Amino acid sequence: MLKNDERIQALEVKLKQLEVRHQRKEARTRSVAGKRARGEELRRKILAGAVLLSKVETGEFERRILNEWMAKALSRPEDRELFGLEK
């Protein structure tokens, strides 16, 4: 009977170790997926901004409208300075 109890105890310890390993693997997977999503979002923003700035430079979009948007959206002085807005 003692051997069976010891075996059960050893299997329970092994199960807990496997559960911890599985939880860590899932957490890593979520972390990687989140990092990928943030990277994709950043890339979309950069590309959209590049297209908009290009349109402003070629006159296809009014700089005044972009400046109005930026004036409403930006609060940090260093960000506002990039667009020539009042601090």
C-alpha positions in Angstrom: 0.0 0.0 0.0 2.9 2.4 0.8 4.4 1.9 -2.7 1.0 2.9 -4.3 0.8 6.0 -2.1 4.3 7.0 -3.0 3.6 6.4 -6.7 0.4 8.5 -6.5 2.3 11.2 -4.7 5.1 11.2 -7.3 2.6 11.3 -10.1 0.8 14.2 -8.5 4.1 16.1 -8.2 4.8 15.3 -11.9 1.3 16.5 -12.9 1.8 19.8 -11.0 5.1 20.3 -12.8 3.5 19.7 -16.1 0.7 22.1 -15.4 3.2 24.8 -14.4 5.2 24.1 -17.6 1.9 24.3 -19.7 0.9 27.6 -18.0 4.3 29.1 -18.7 4.1 28.0 -22.4 0.7 29.5 -22.7 1.9 32.8 -21.2 4.9 32.9 -23.6 2.5 32.3 -26.5 0.3 35.1 -25.4 3.3 37.4 -24.9 4.6 36.6 -28.4 1.2 37.2 -29.9 0.8 40.5 -28.1 4.2 41.6 -29.2 3.4 40.7 -32.8 0.1 42.6 -32.7 1.8 45.7 -31.2 4.4 45.6 -33.9 1.8 45.3 -36.6 -0.2 48.2 -35.2 3.0 50.3 -35.1 3.8 49.4 -38.7 0.2 50.4 -39.8 0.6 53.8 -38.0 4.0 54.5 -39.5 2.7 53.6 -43.0 -0.5 55.6 -42.7 1.5 58.6 -41.4 4.0 58.3 -44.2 1.2 58.3 -46.8 -0.5 61.2 -45.2 2.7 63.3 -45.0 3.4 62.4 -48.6 0.0 63.7 -49.6 0.6 66.9 -47.7 3.9 67.4 -49.4 2.5 66.9 -52.9 -0.5 69.2 -52.1 -3.1 66.4 -52.4 -4.1 67.0 -48.7 -4.2 70.3 -47.0 -1.5 70.9 -44.4 -4.0 73.1 -42.5 -6.3 70.2 -41.8 -3.4 68.0 -40.7 -2.2 70.8 -38.4 -5.7 71.1 -36.9 -5.8 67.3 -36.2 -2.4 67.4 -34.7 -3.2 70.5 -32.5 -6.2 68.6 -31.1 -4.4 65.3 -30.6 -1.0 66.2 -29.4 -0.3 67.5 -25.9 3.4 66.8 -25.3 5.5 69.9 -26.2 8.2 67.8 -28.0 5.5 66.2 -30.1 3.8 69.5 -30.9 7.2 71.0 -31.9 7.6 68.3 -34.6 4.6 69.8 -36.3 5.5 73.4 -35.7 2.6 73.8 -33.2 2.5 76.1 -30.2 3.7 74.5 -27.0 
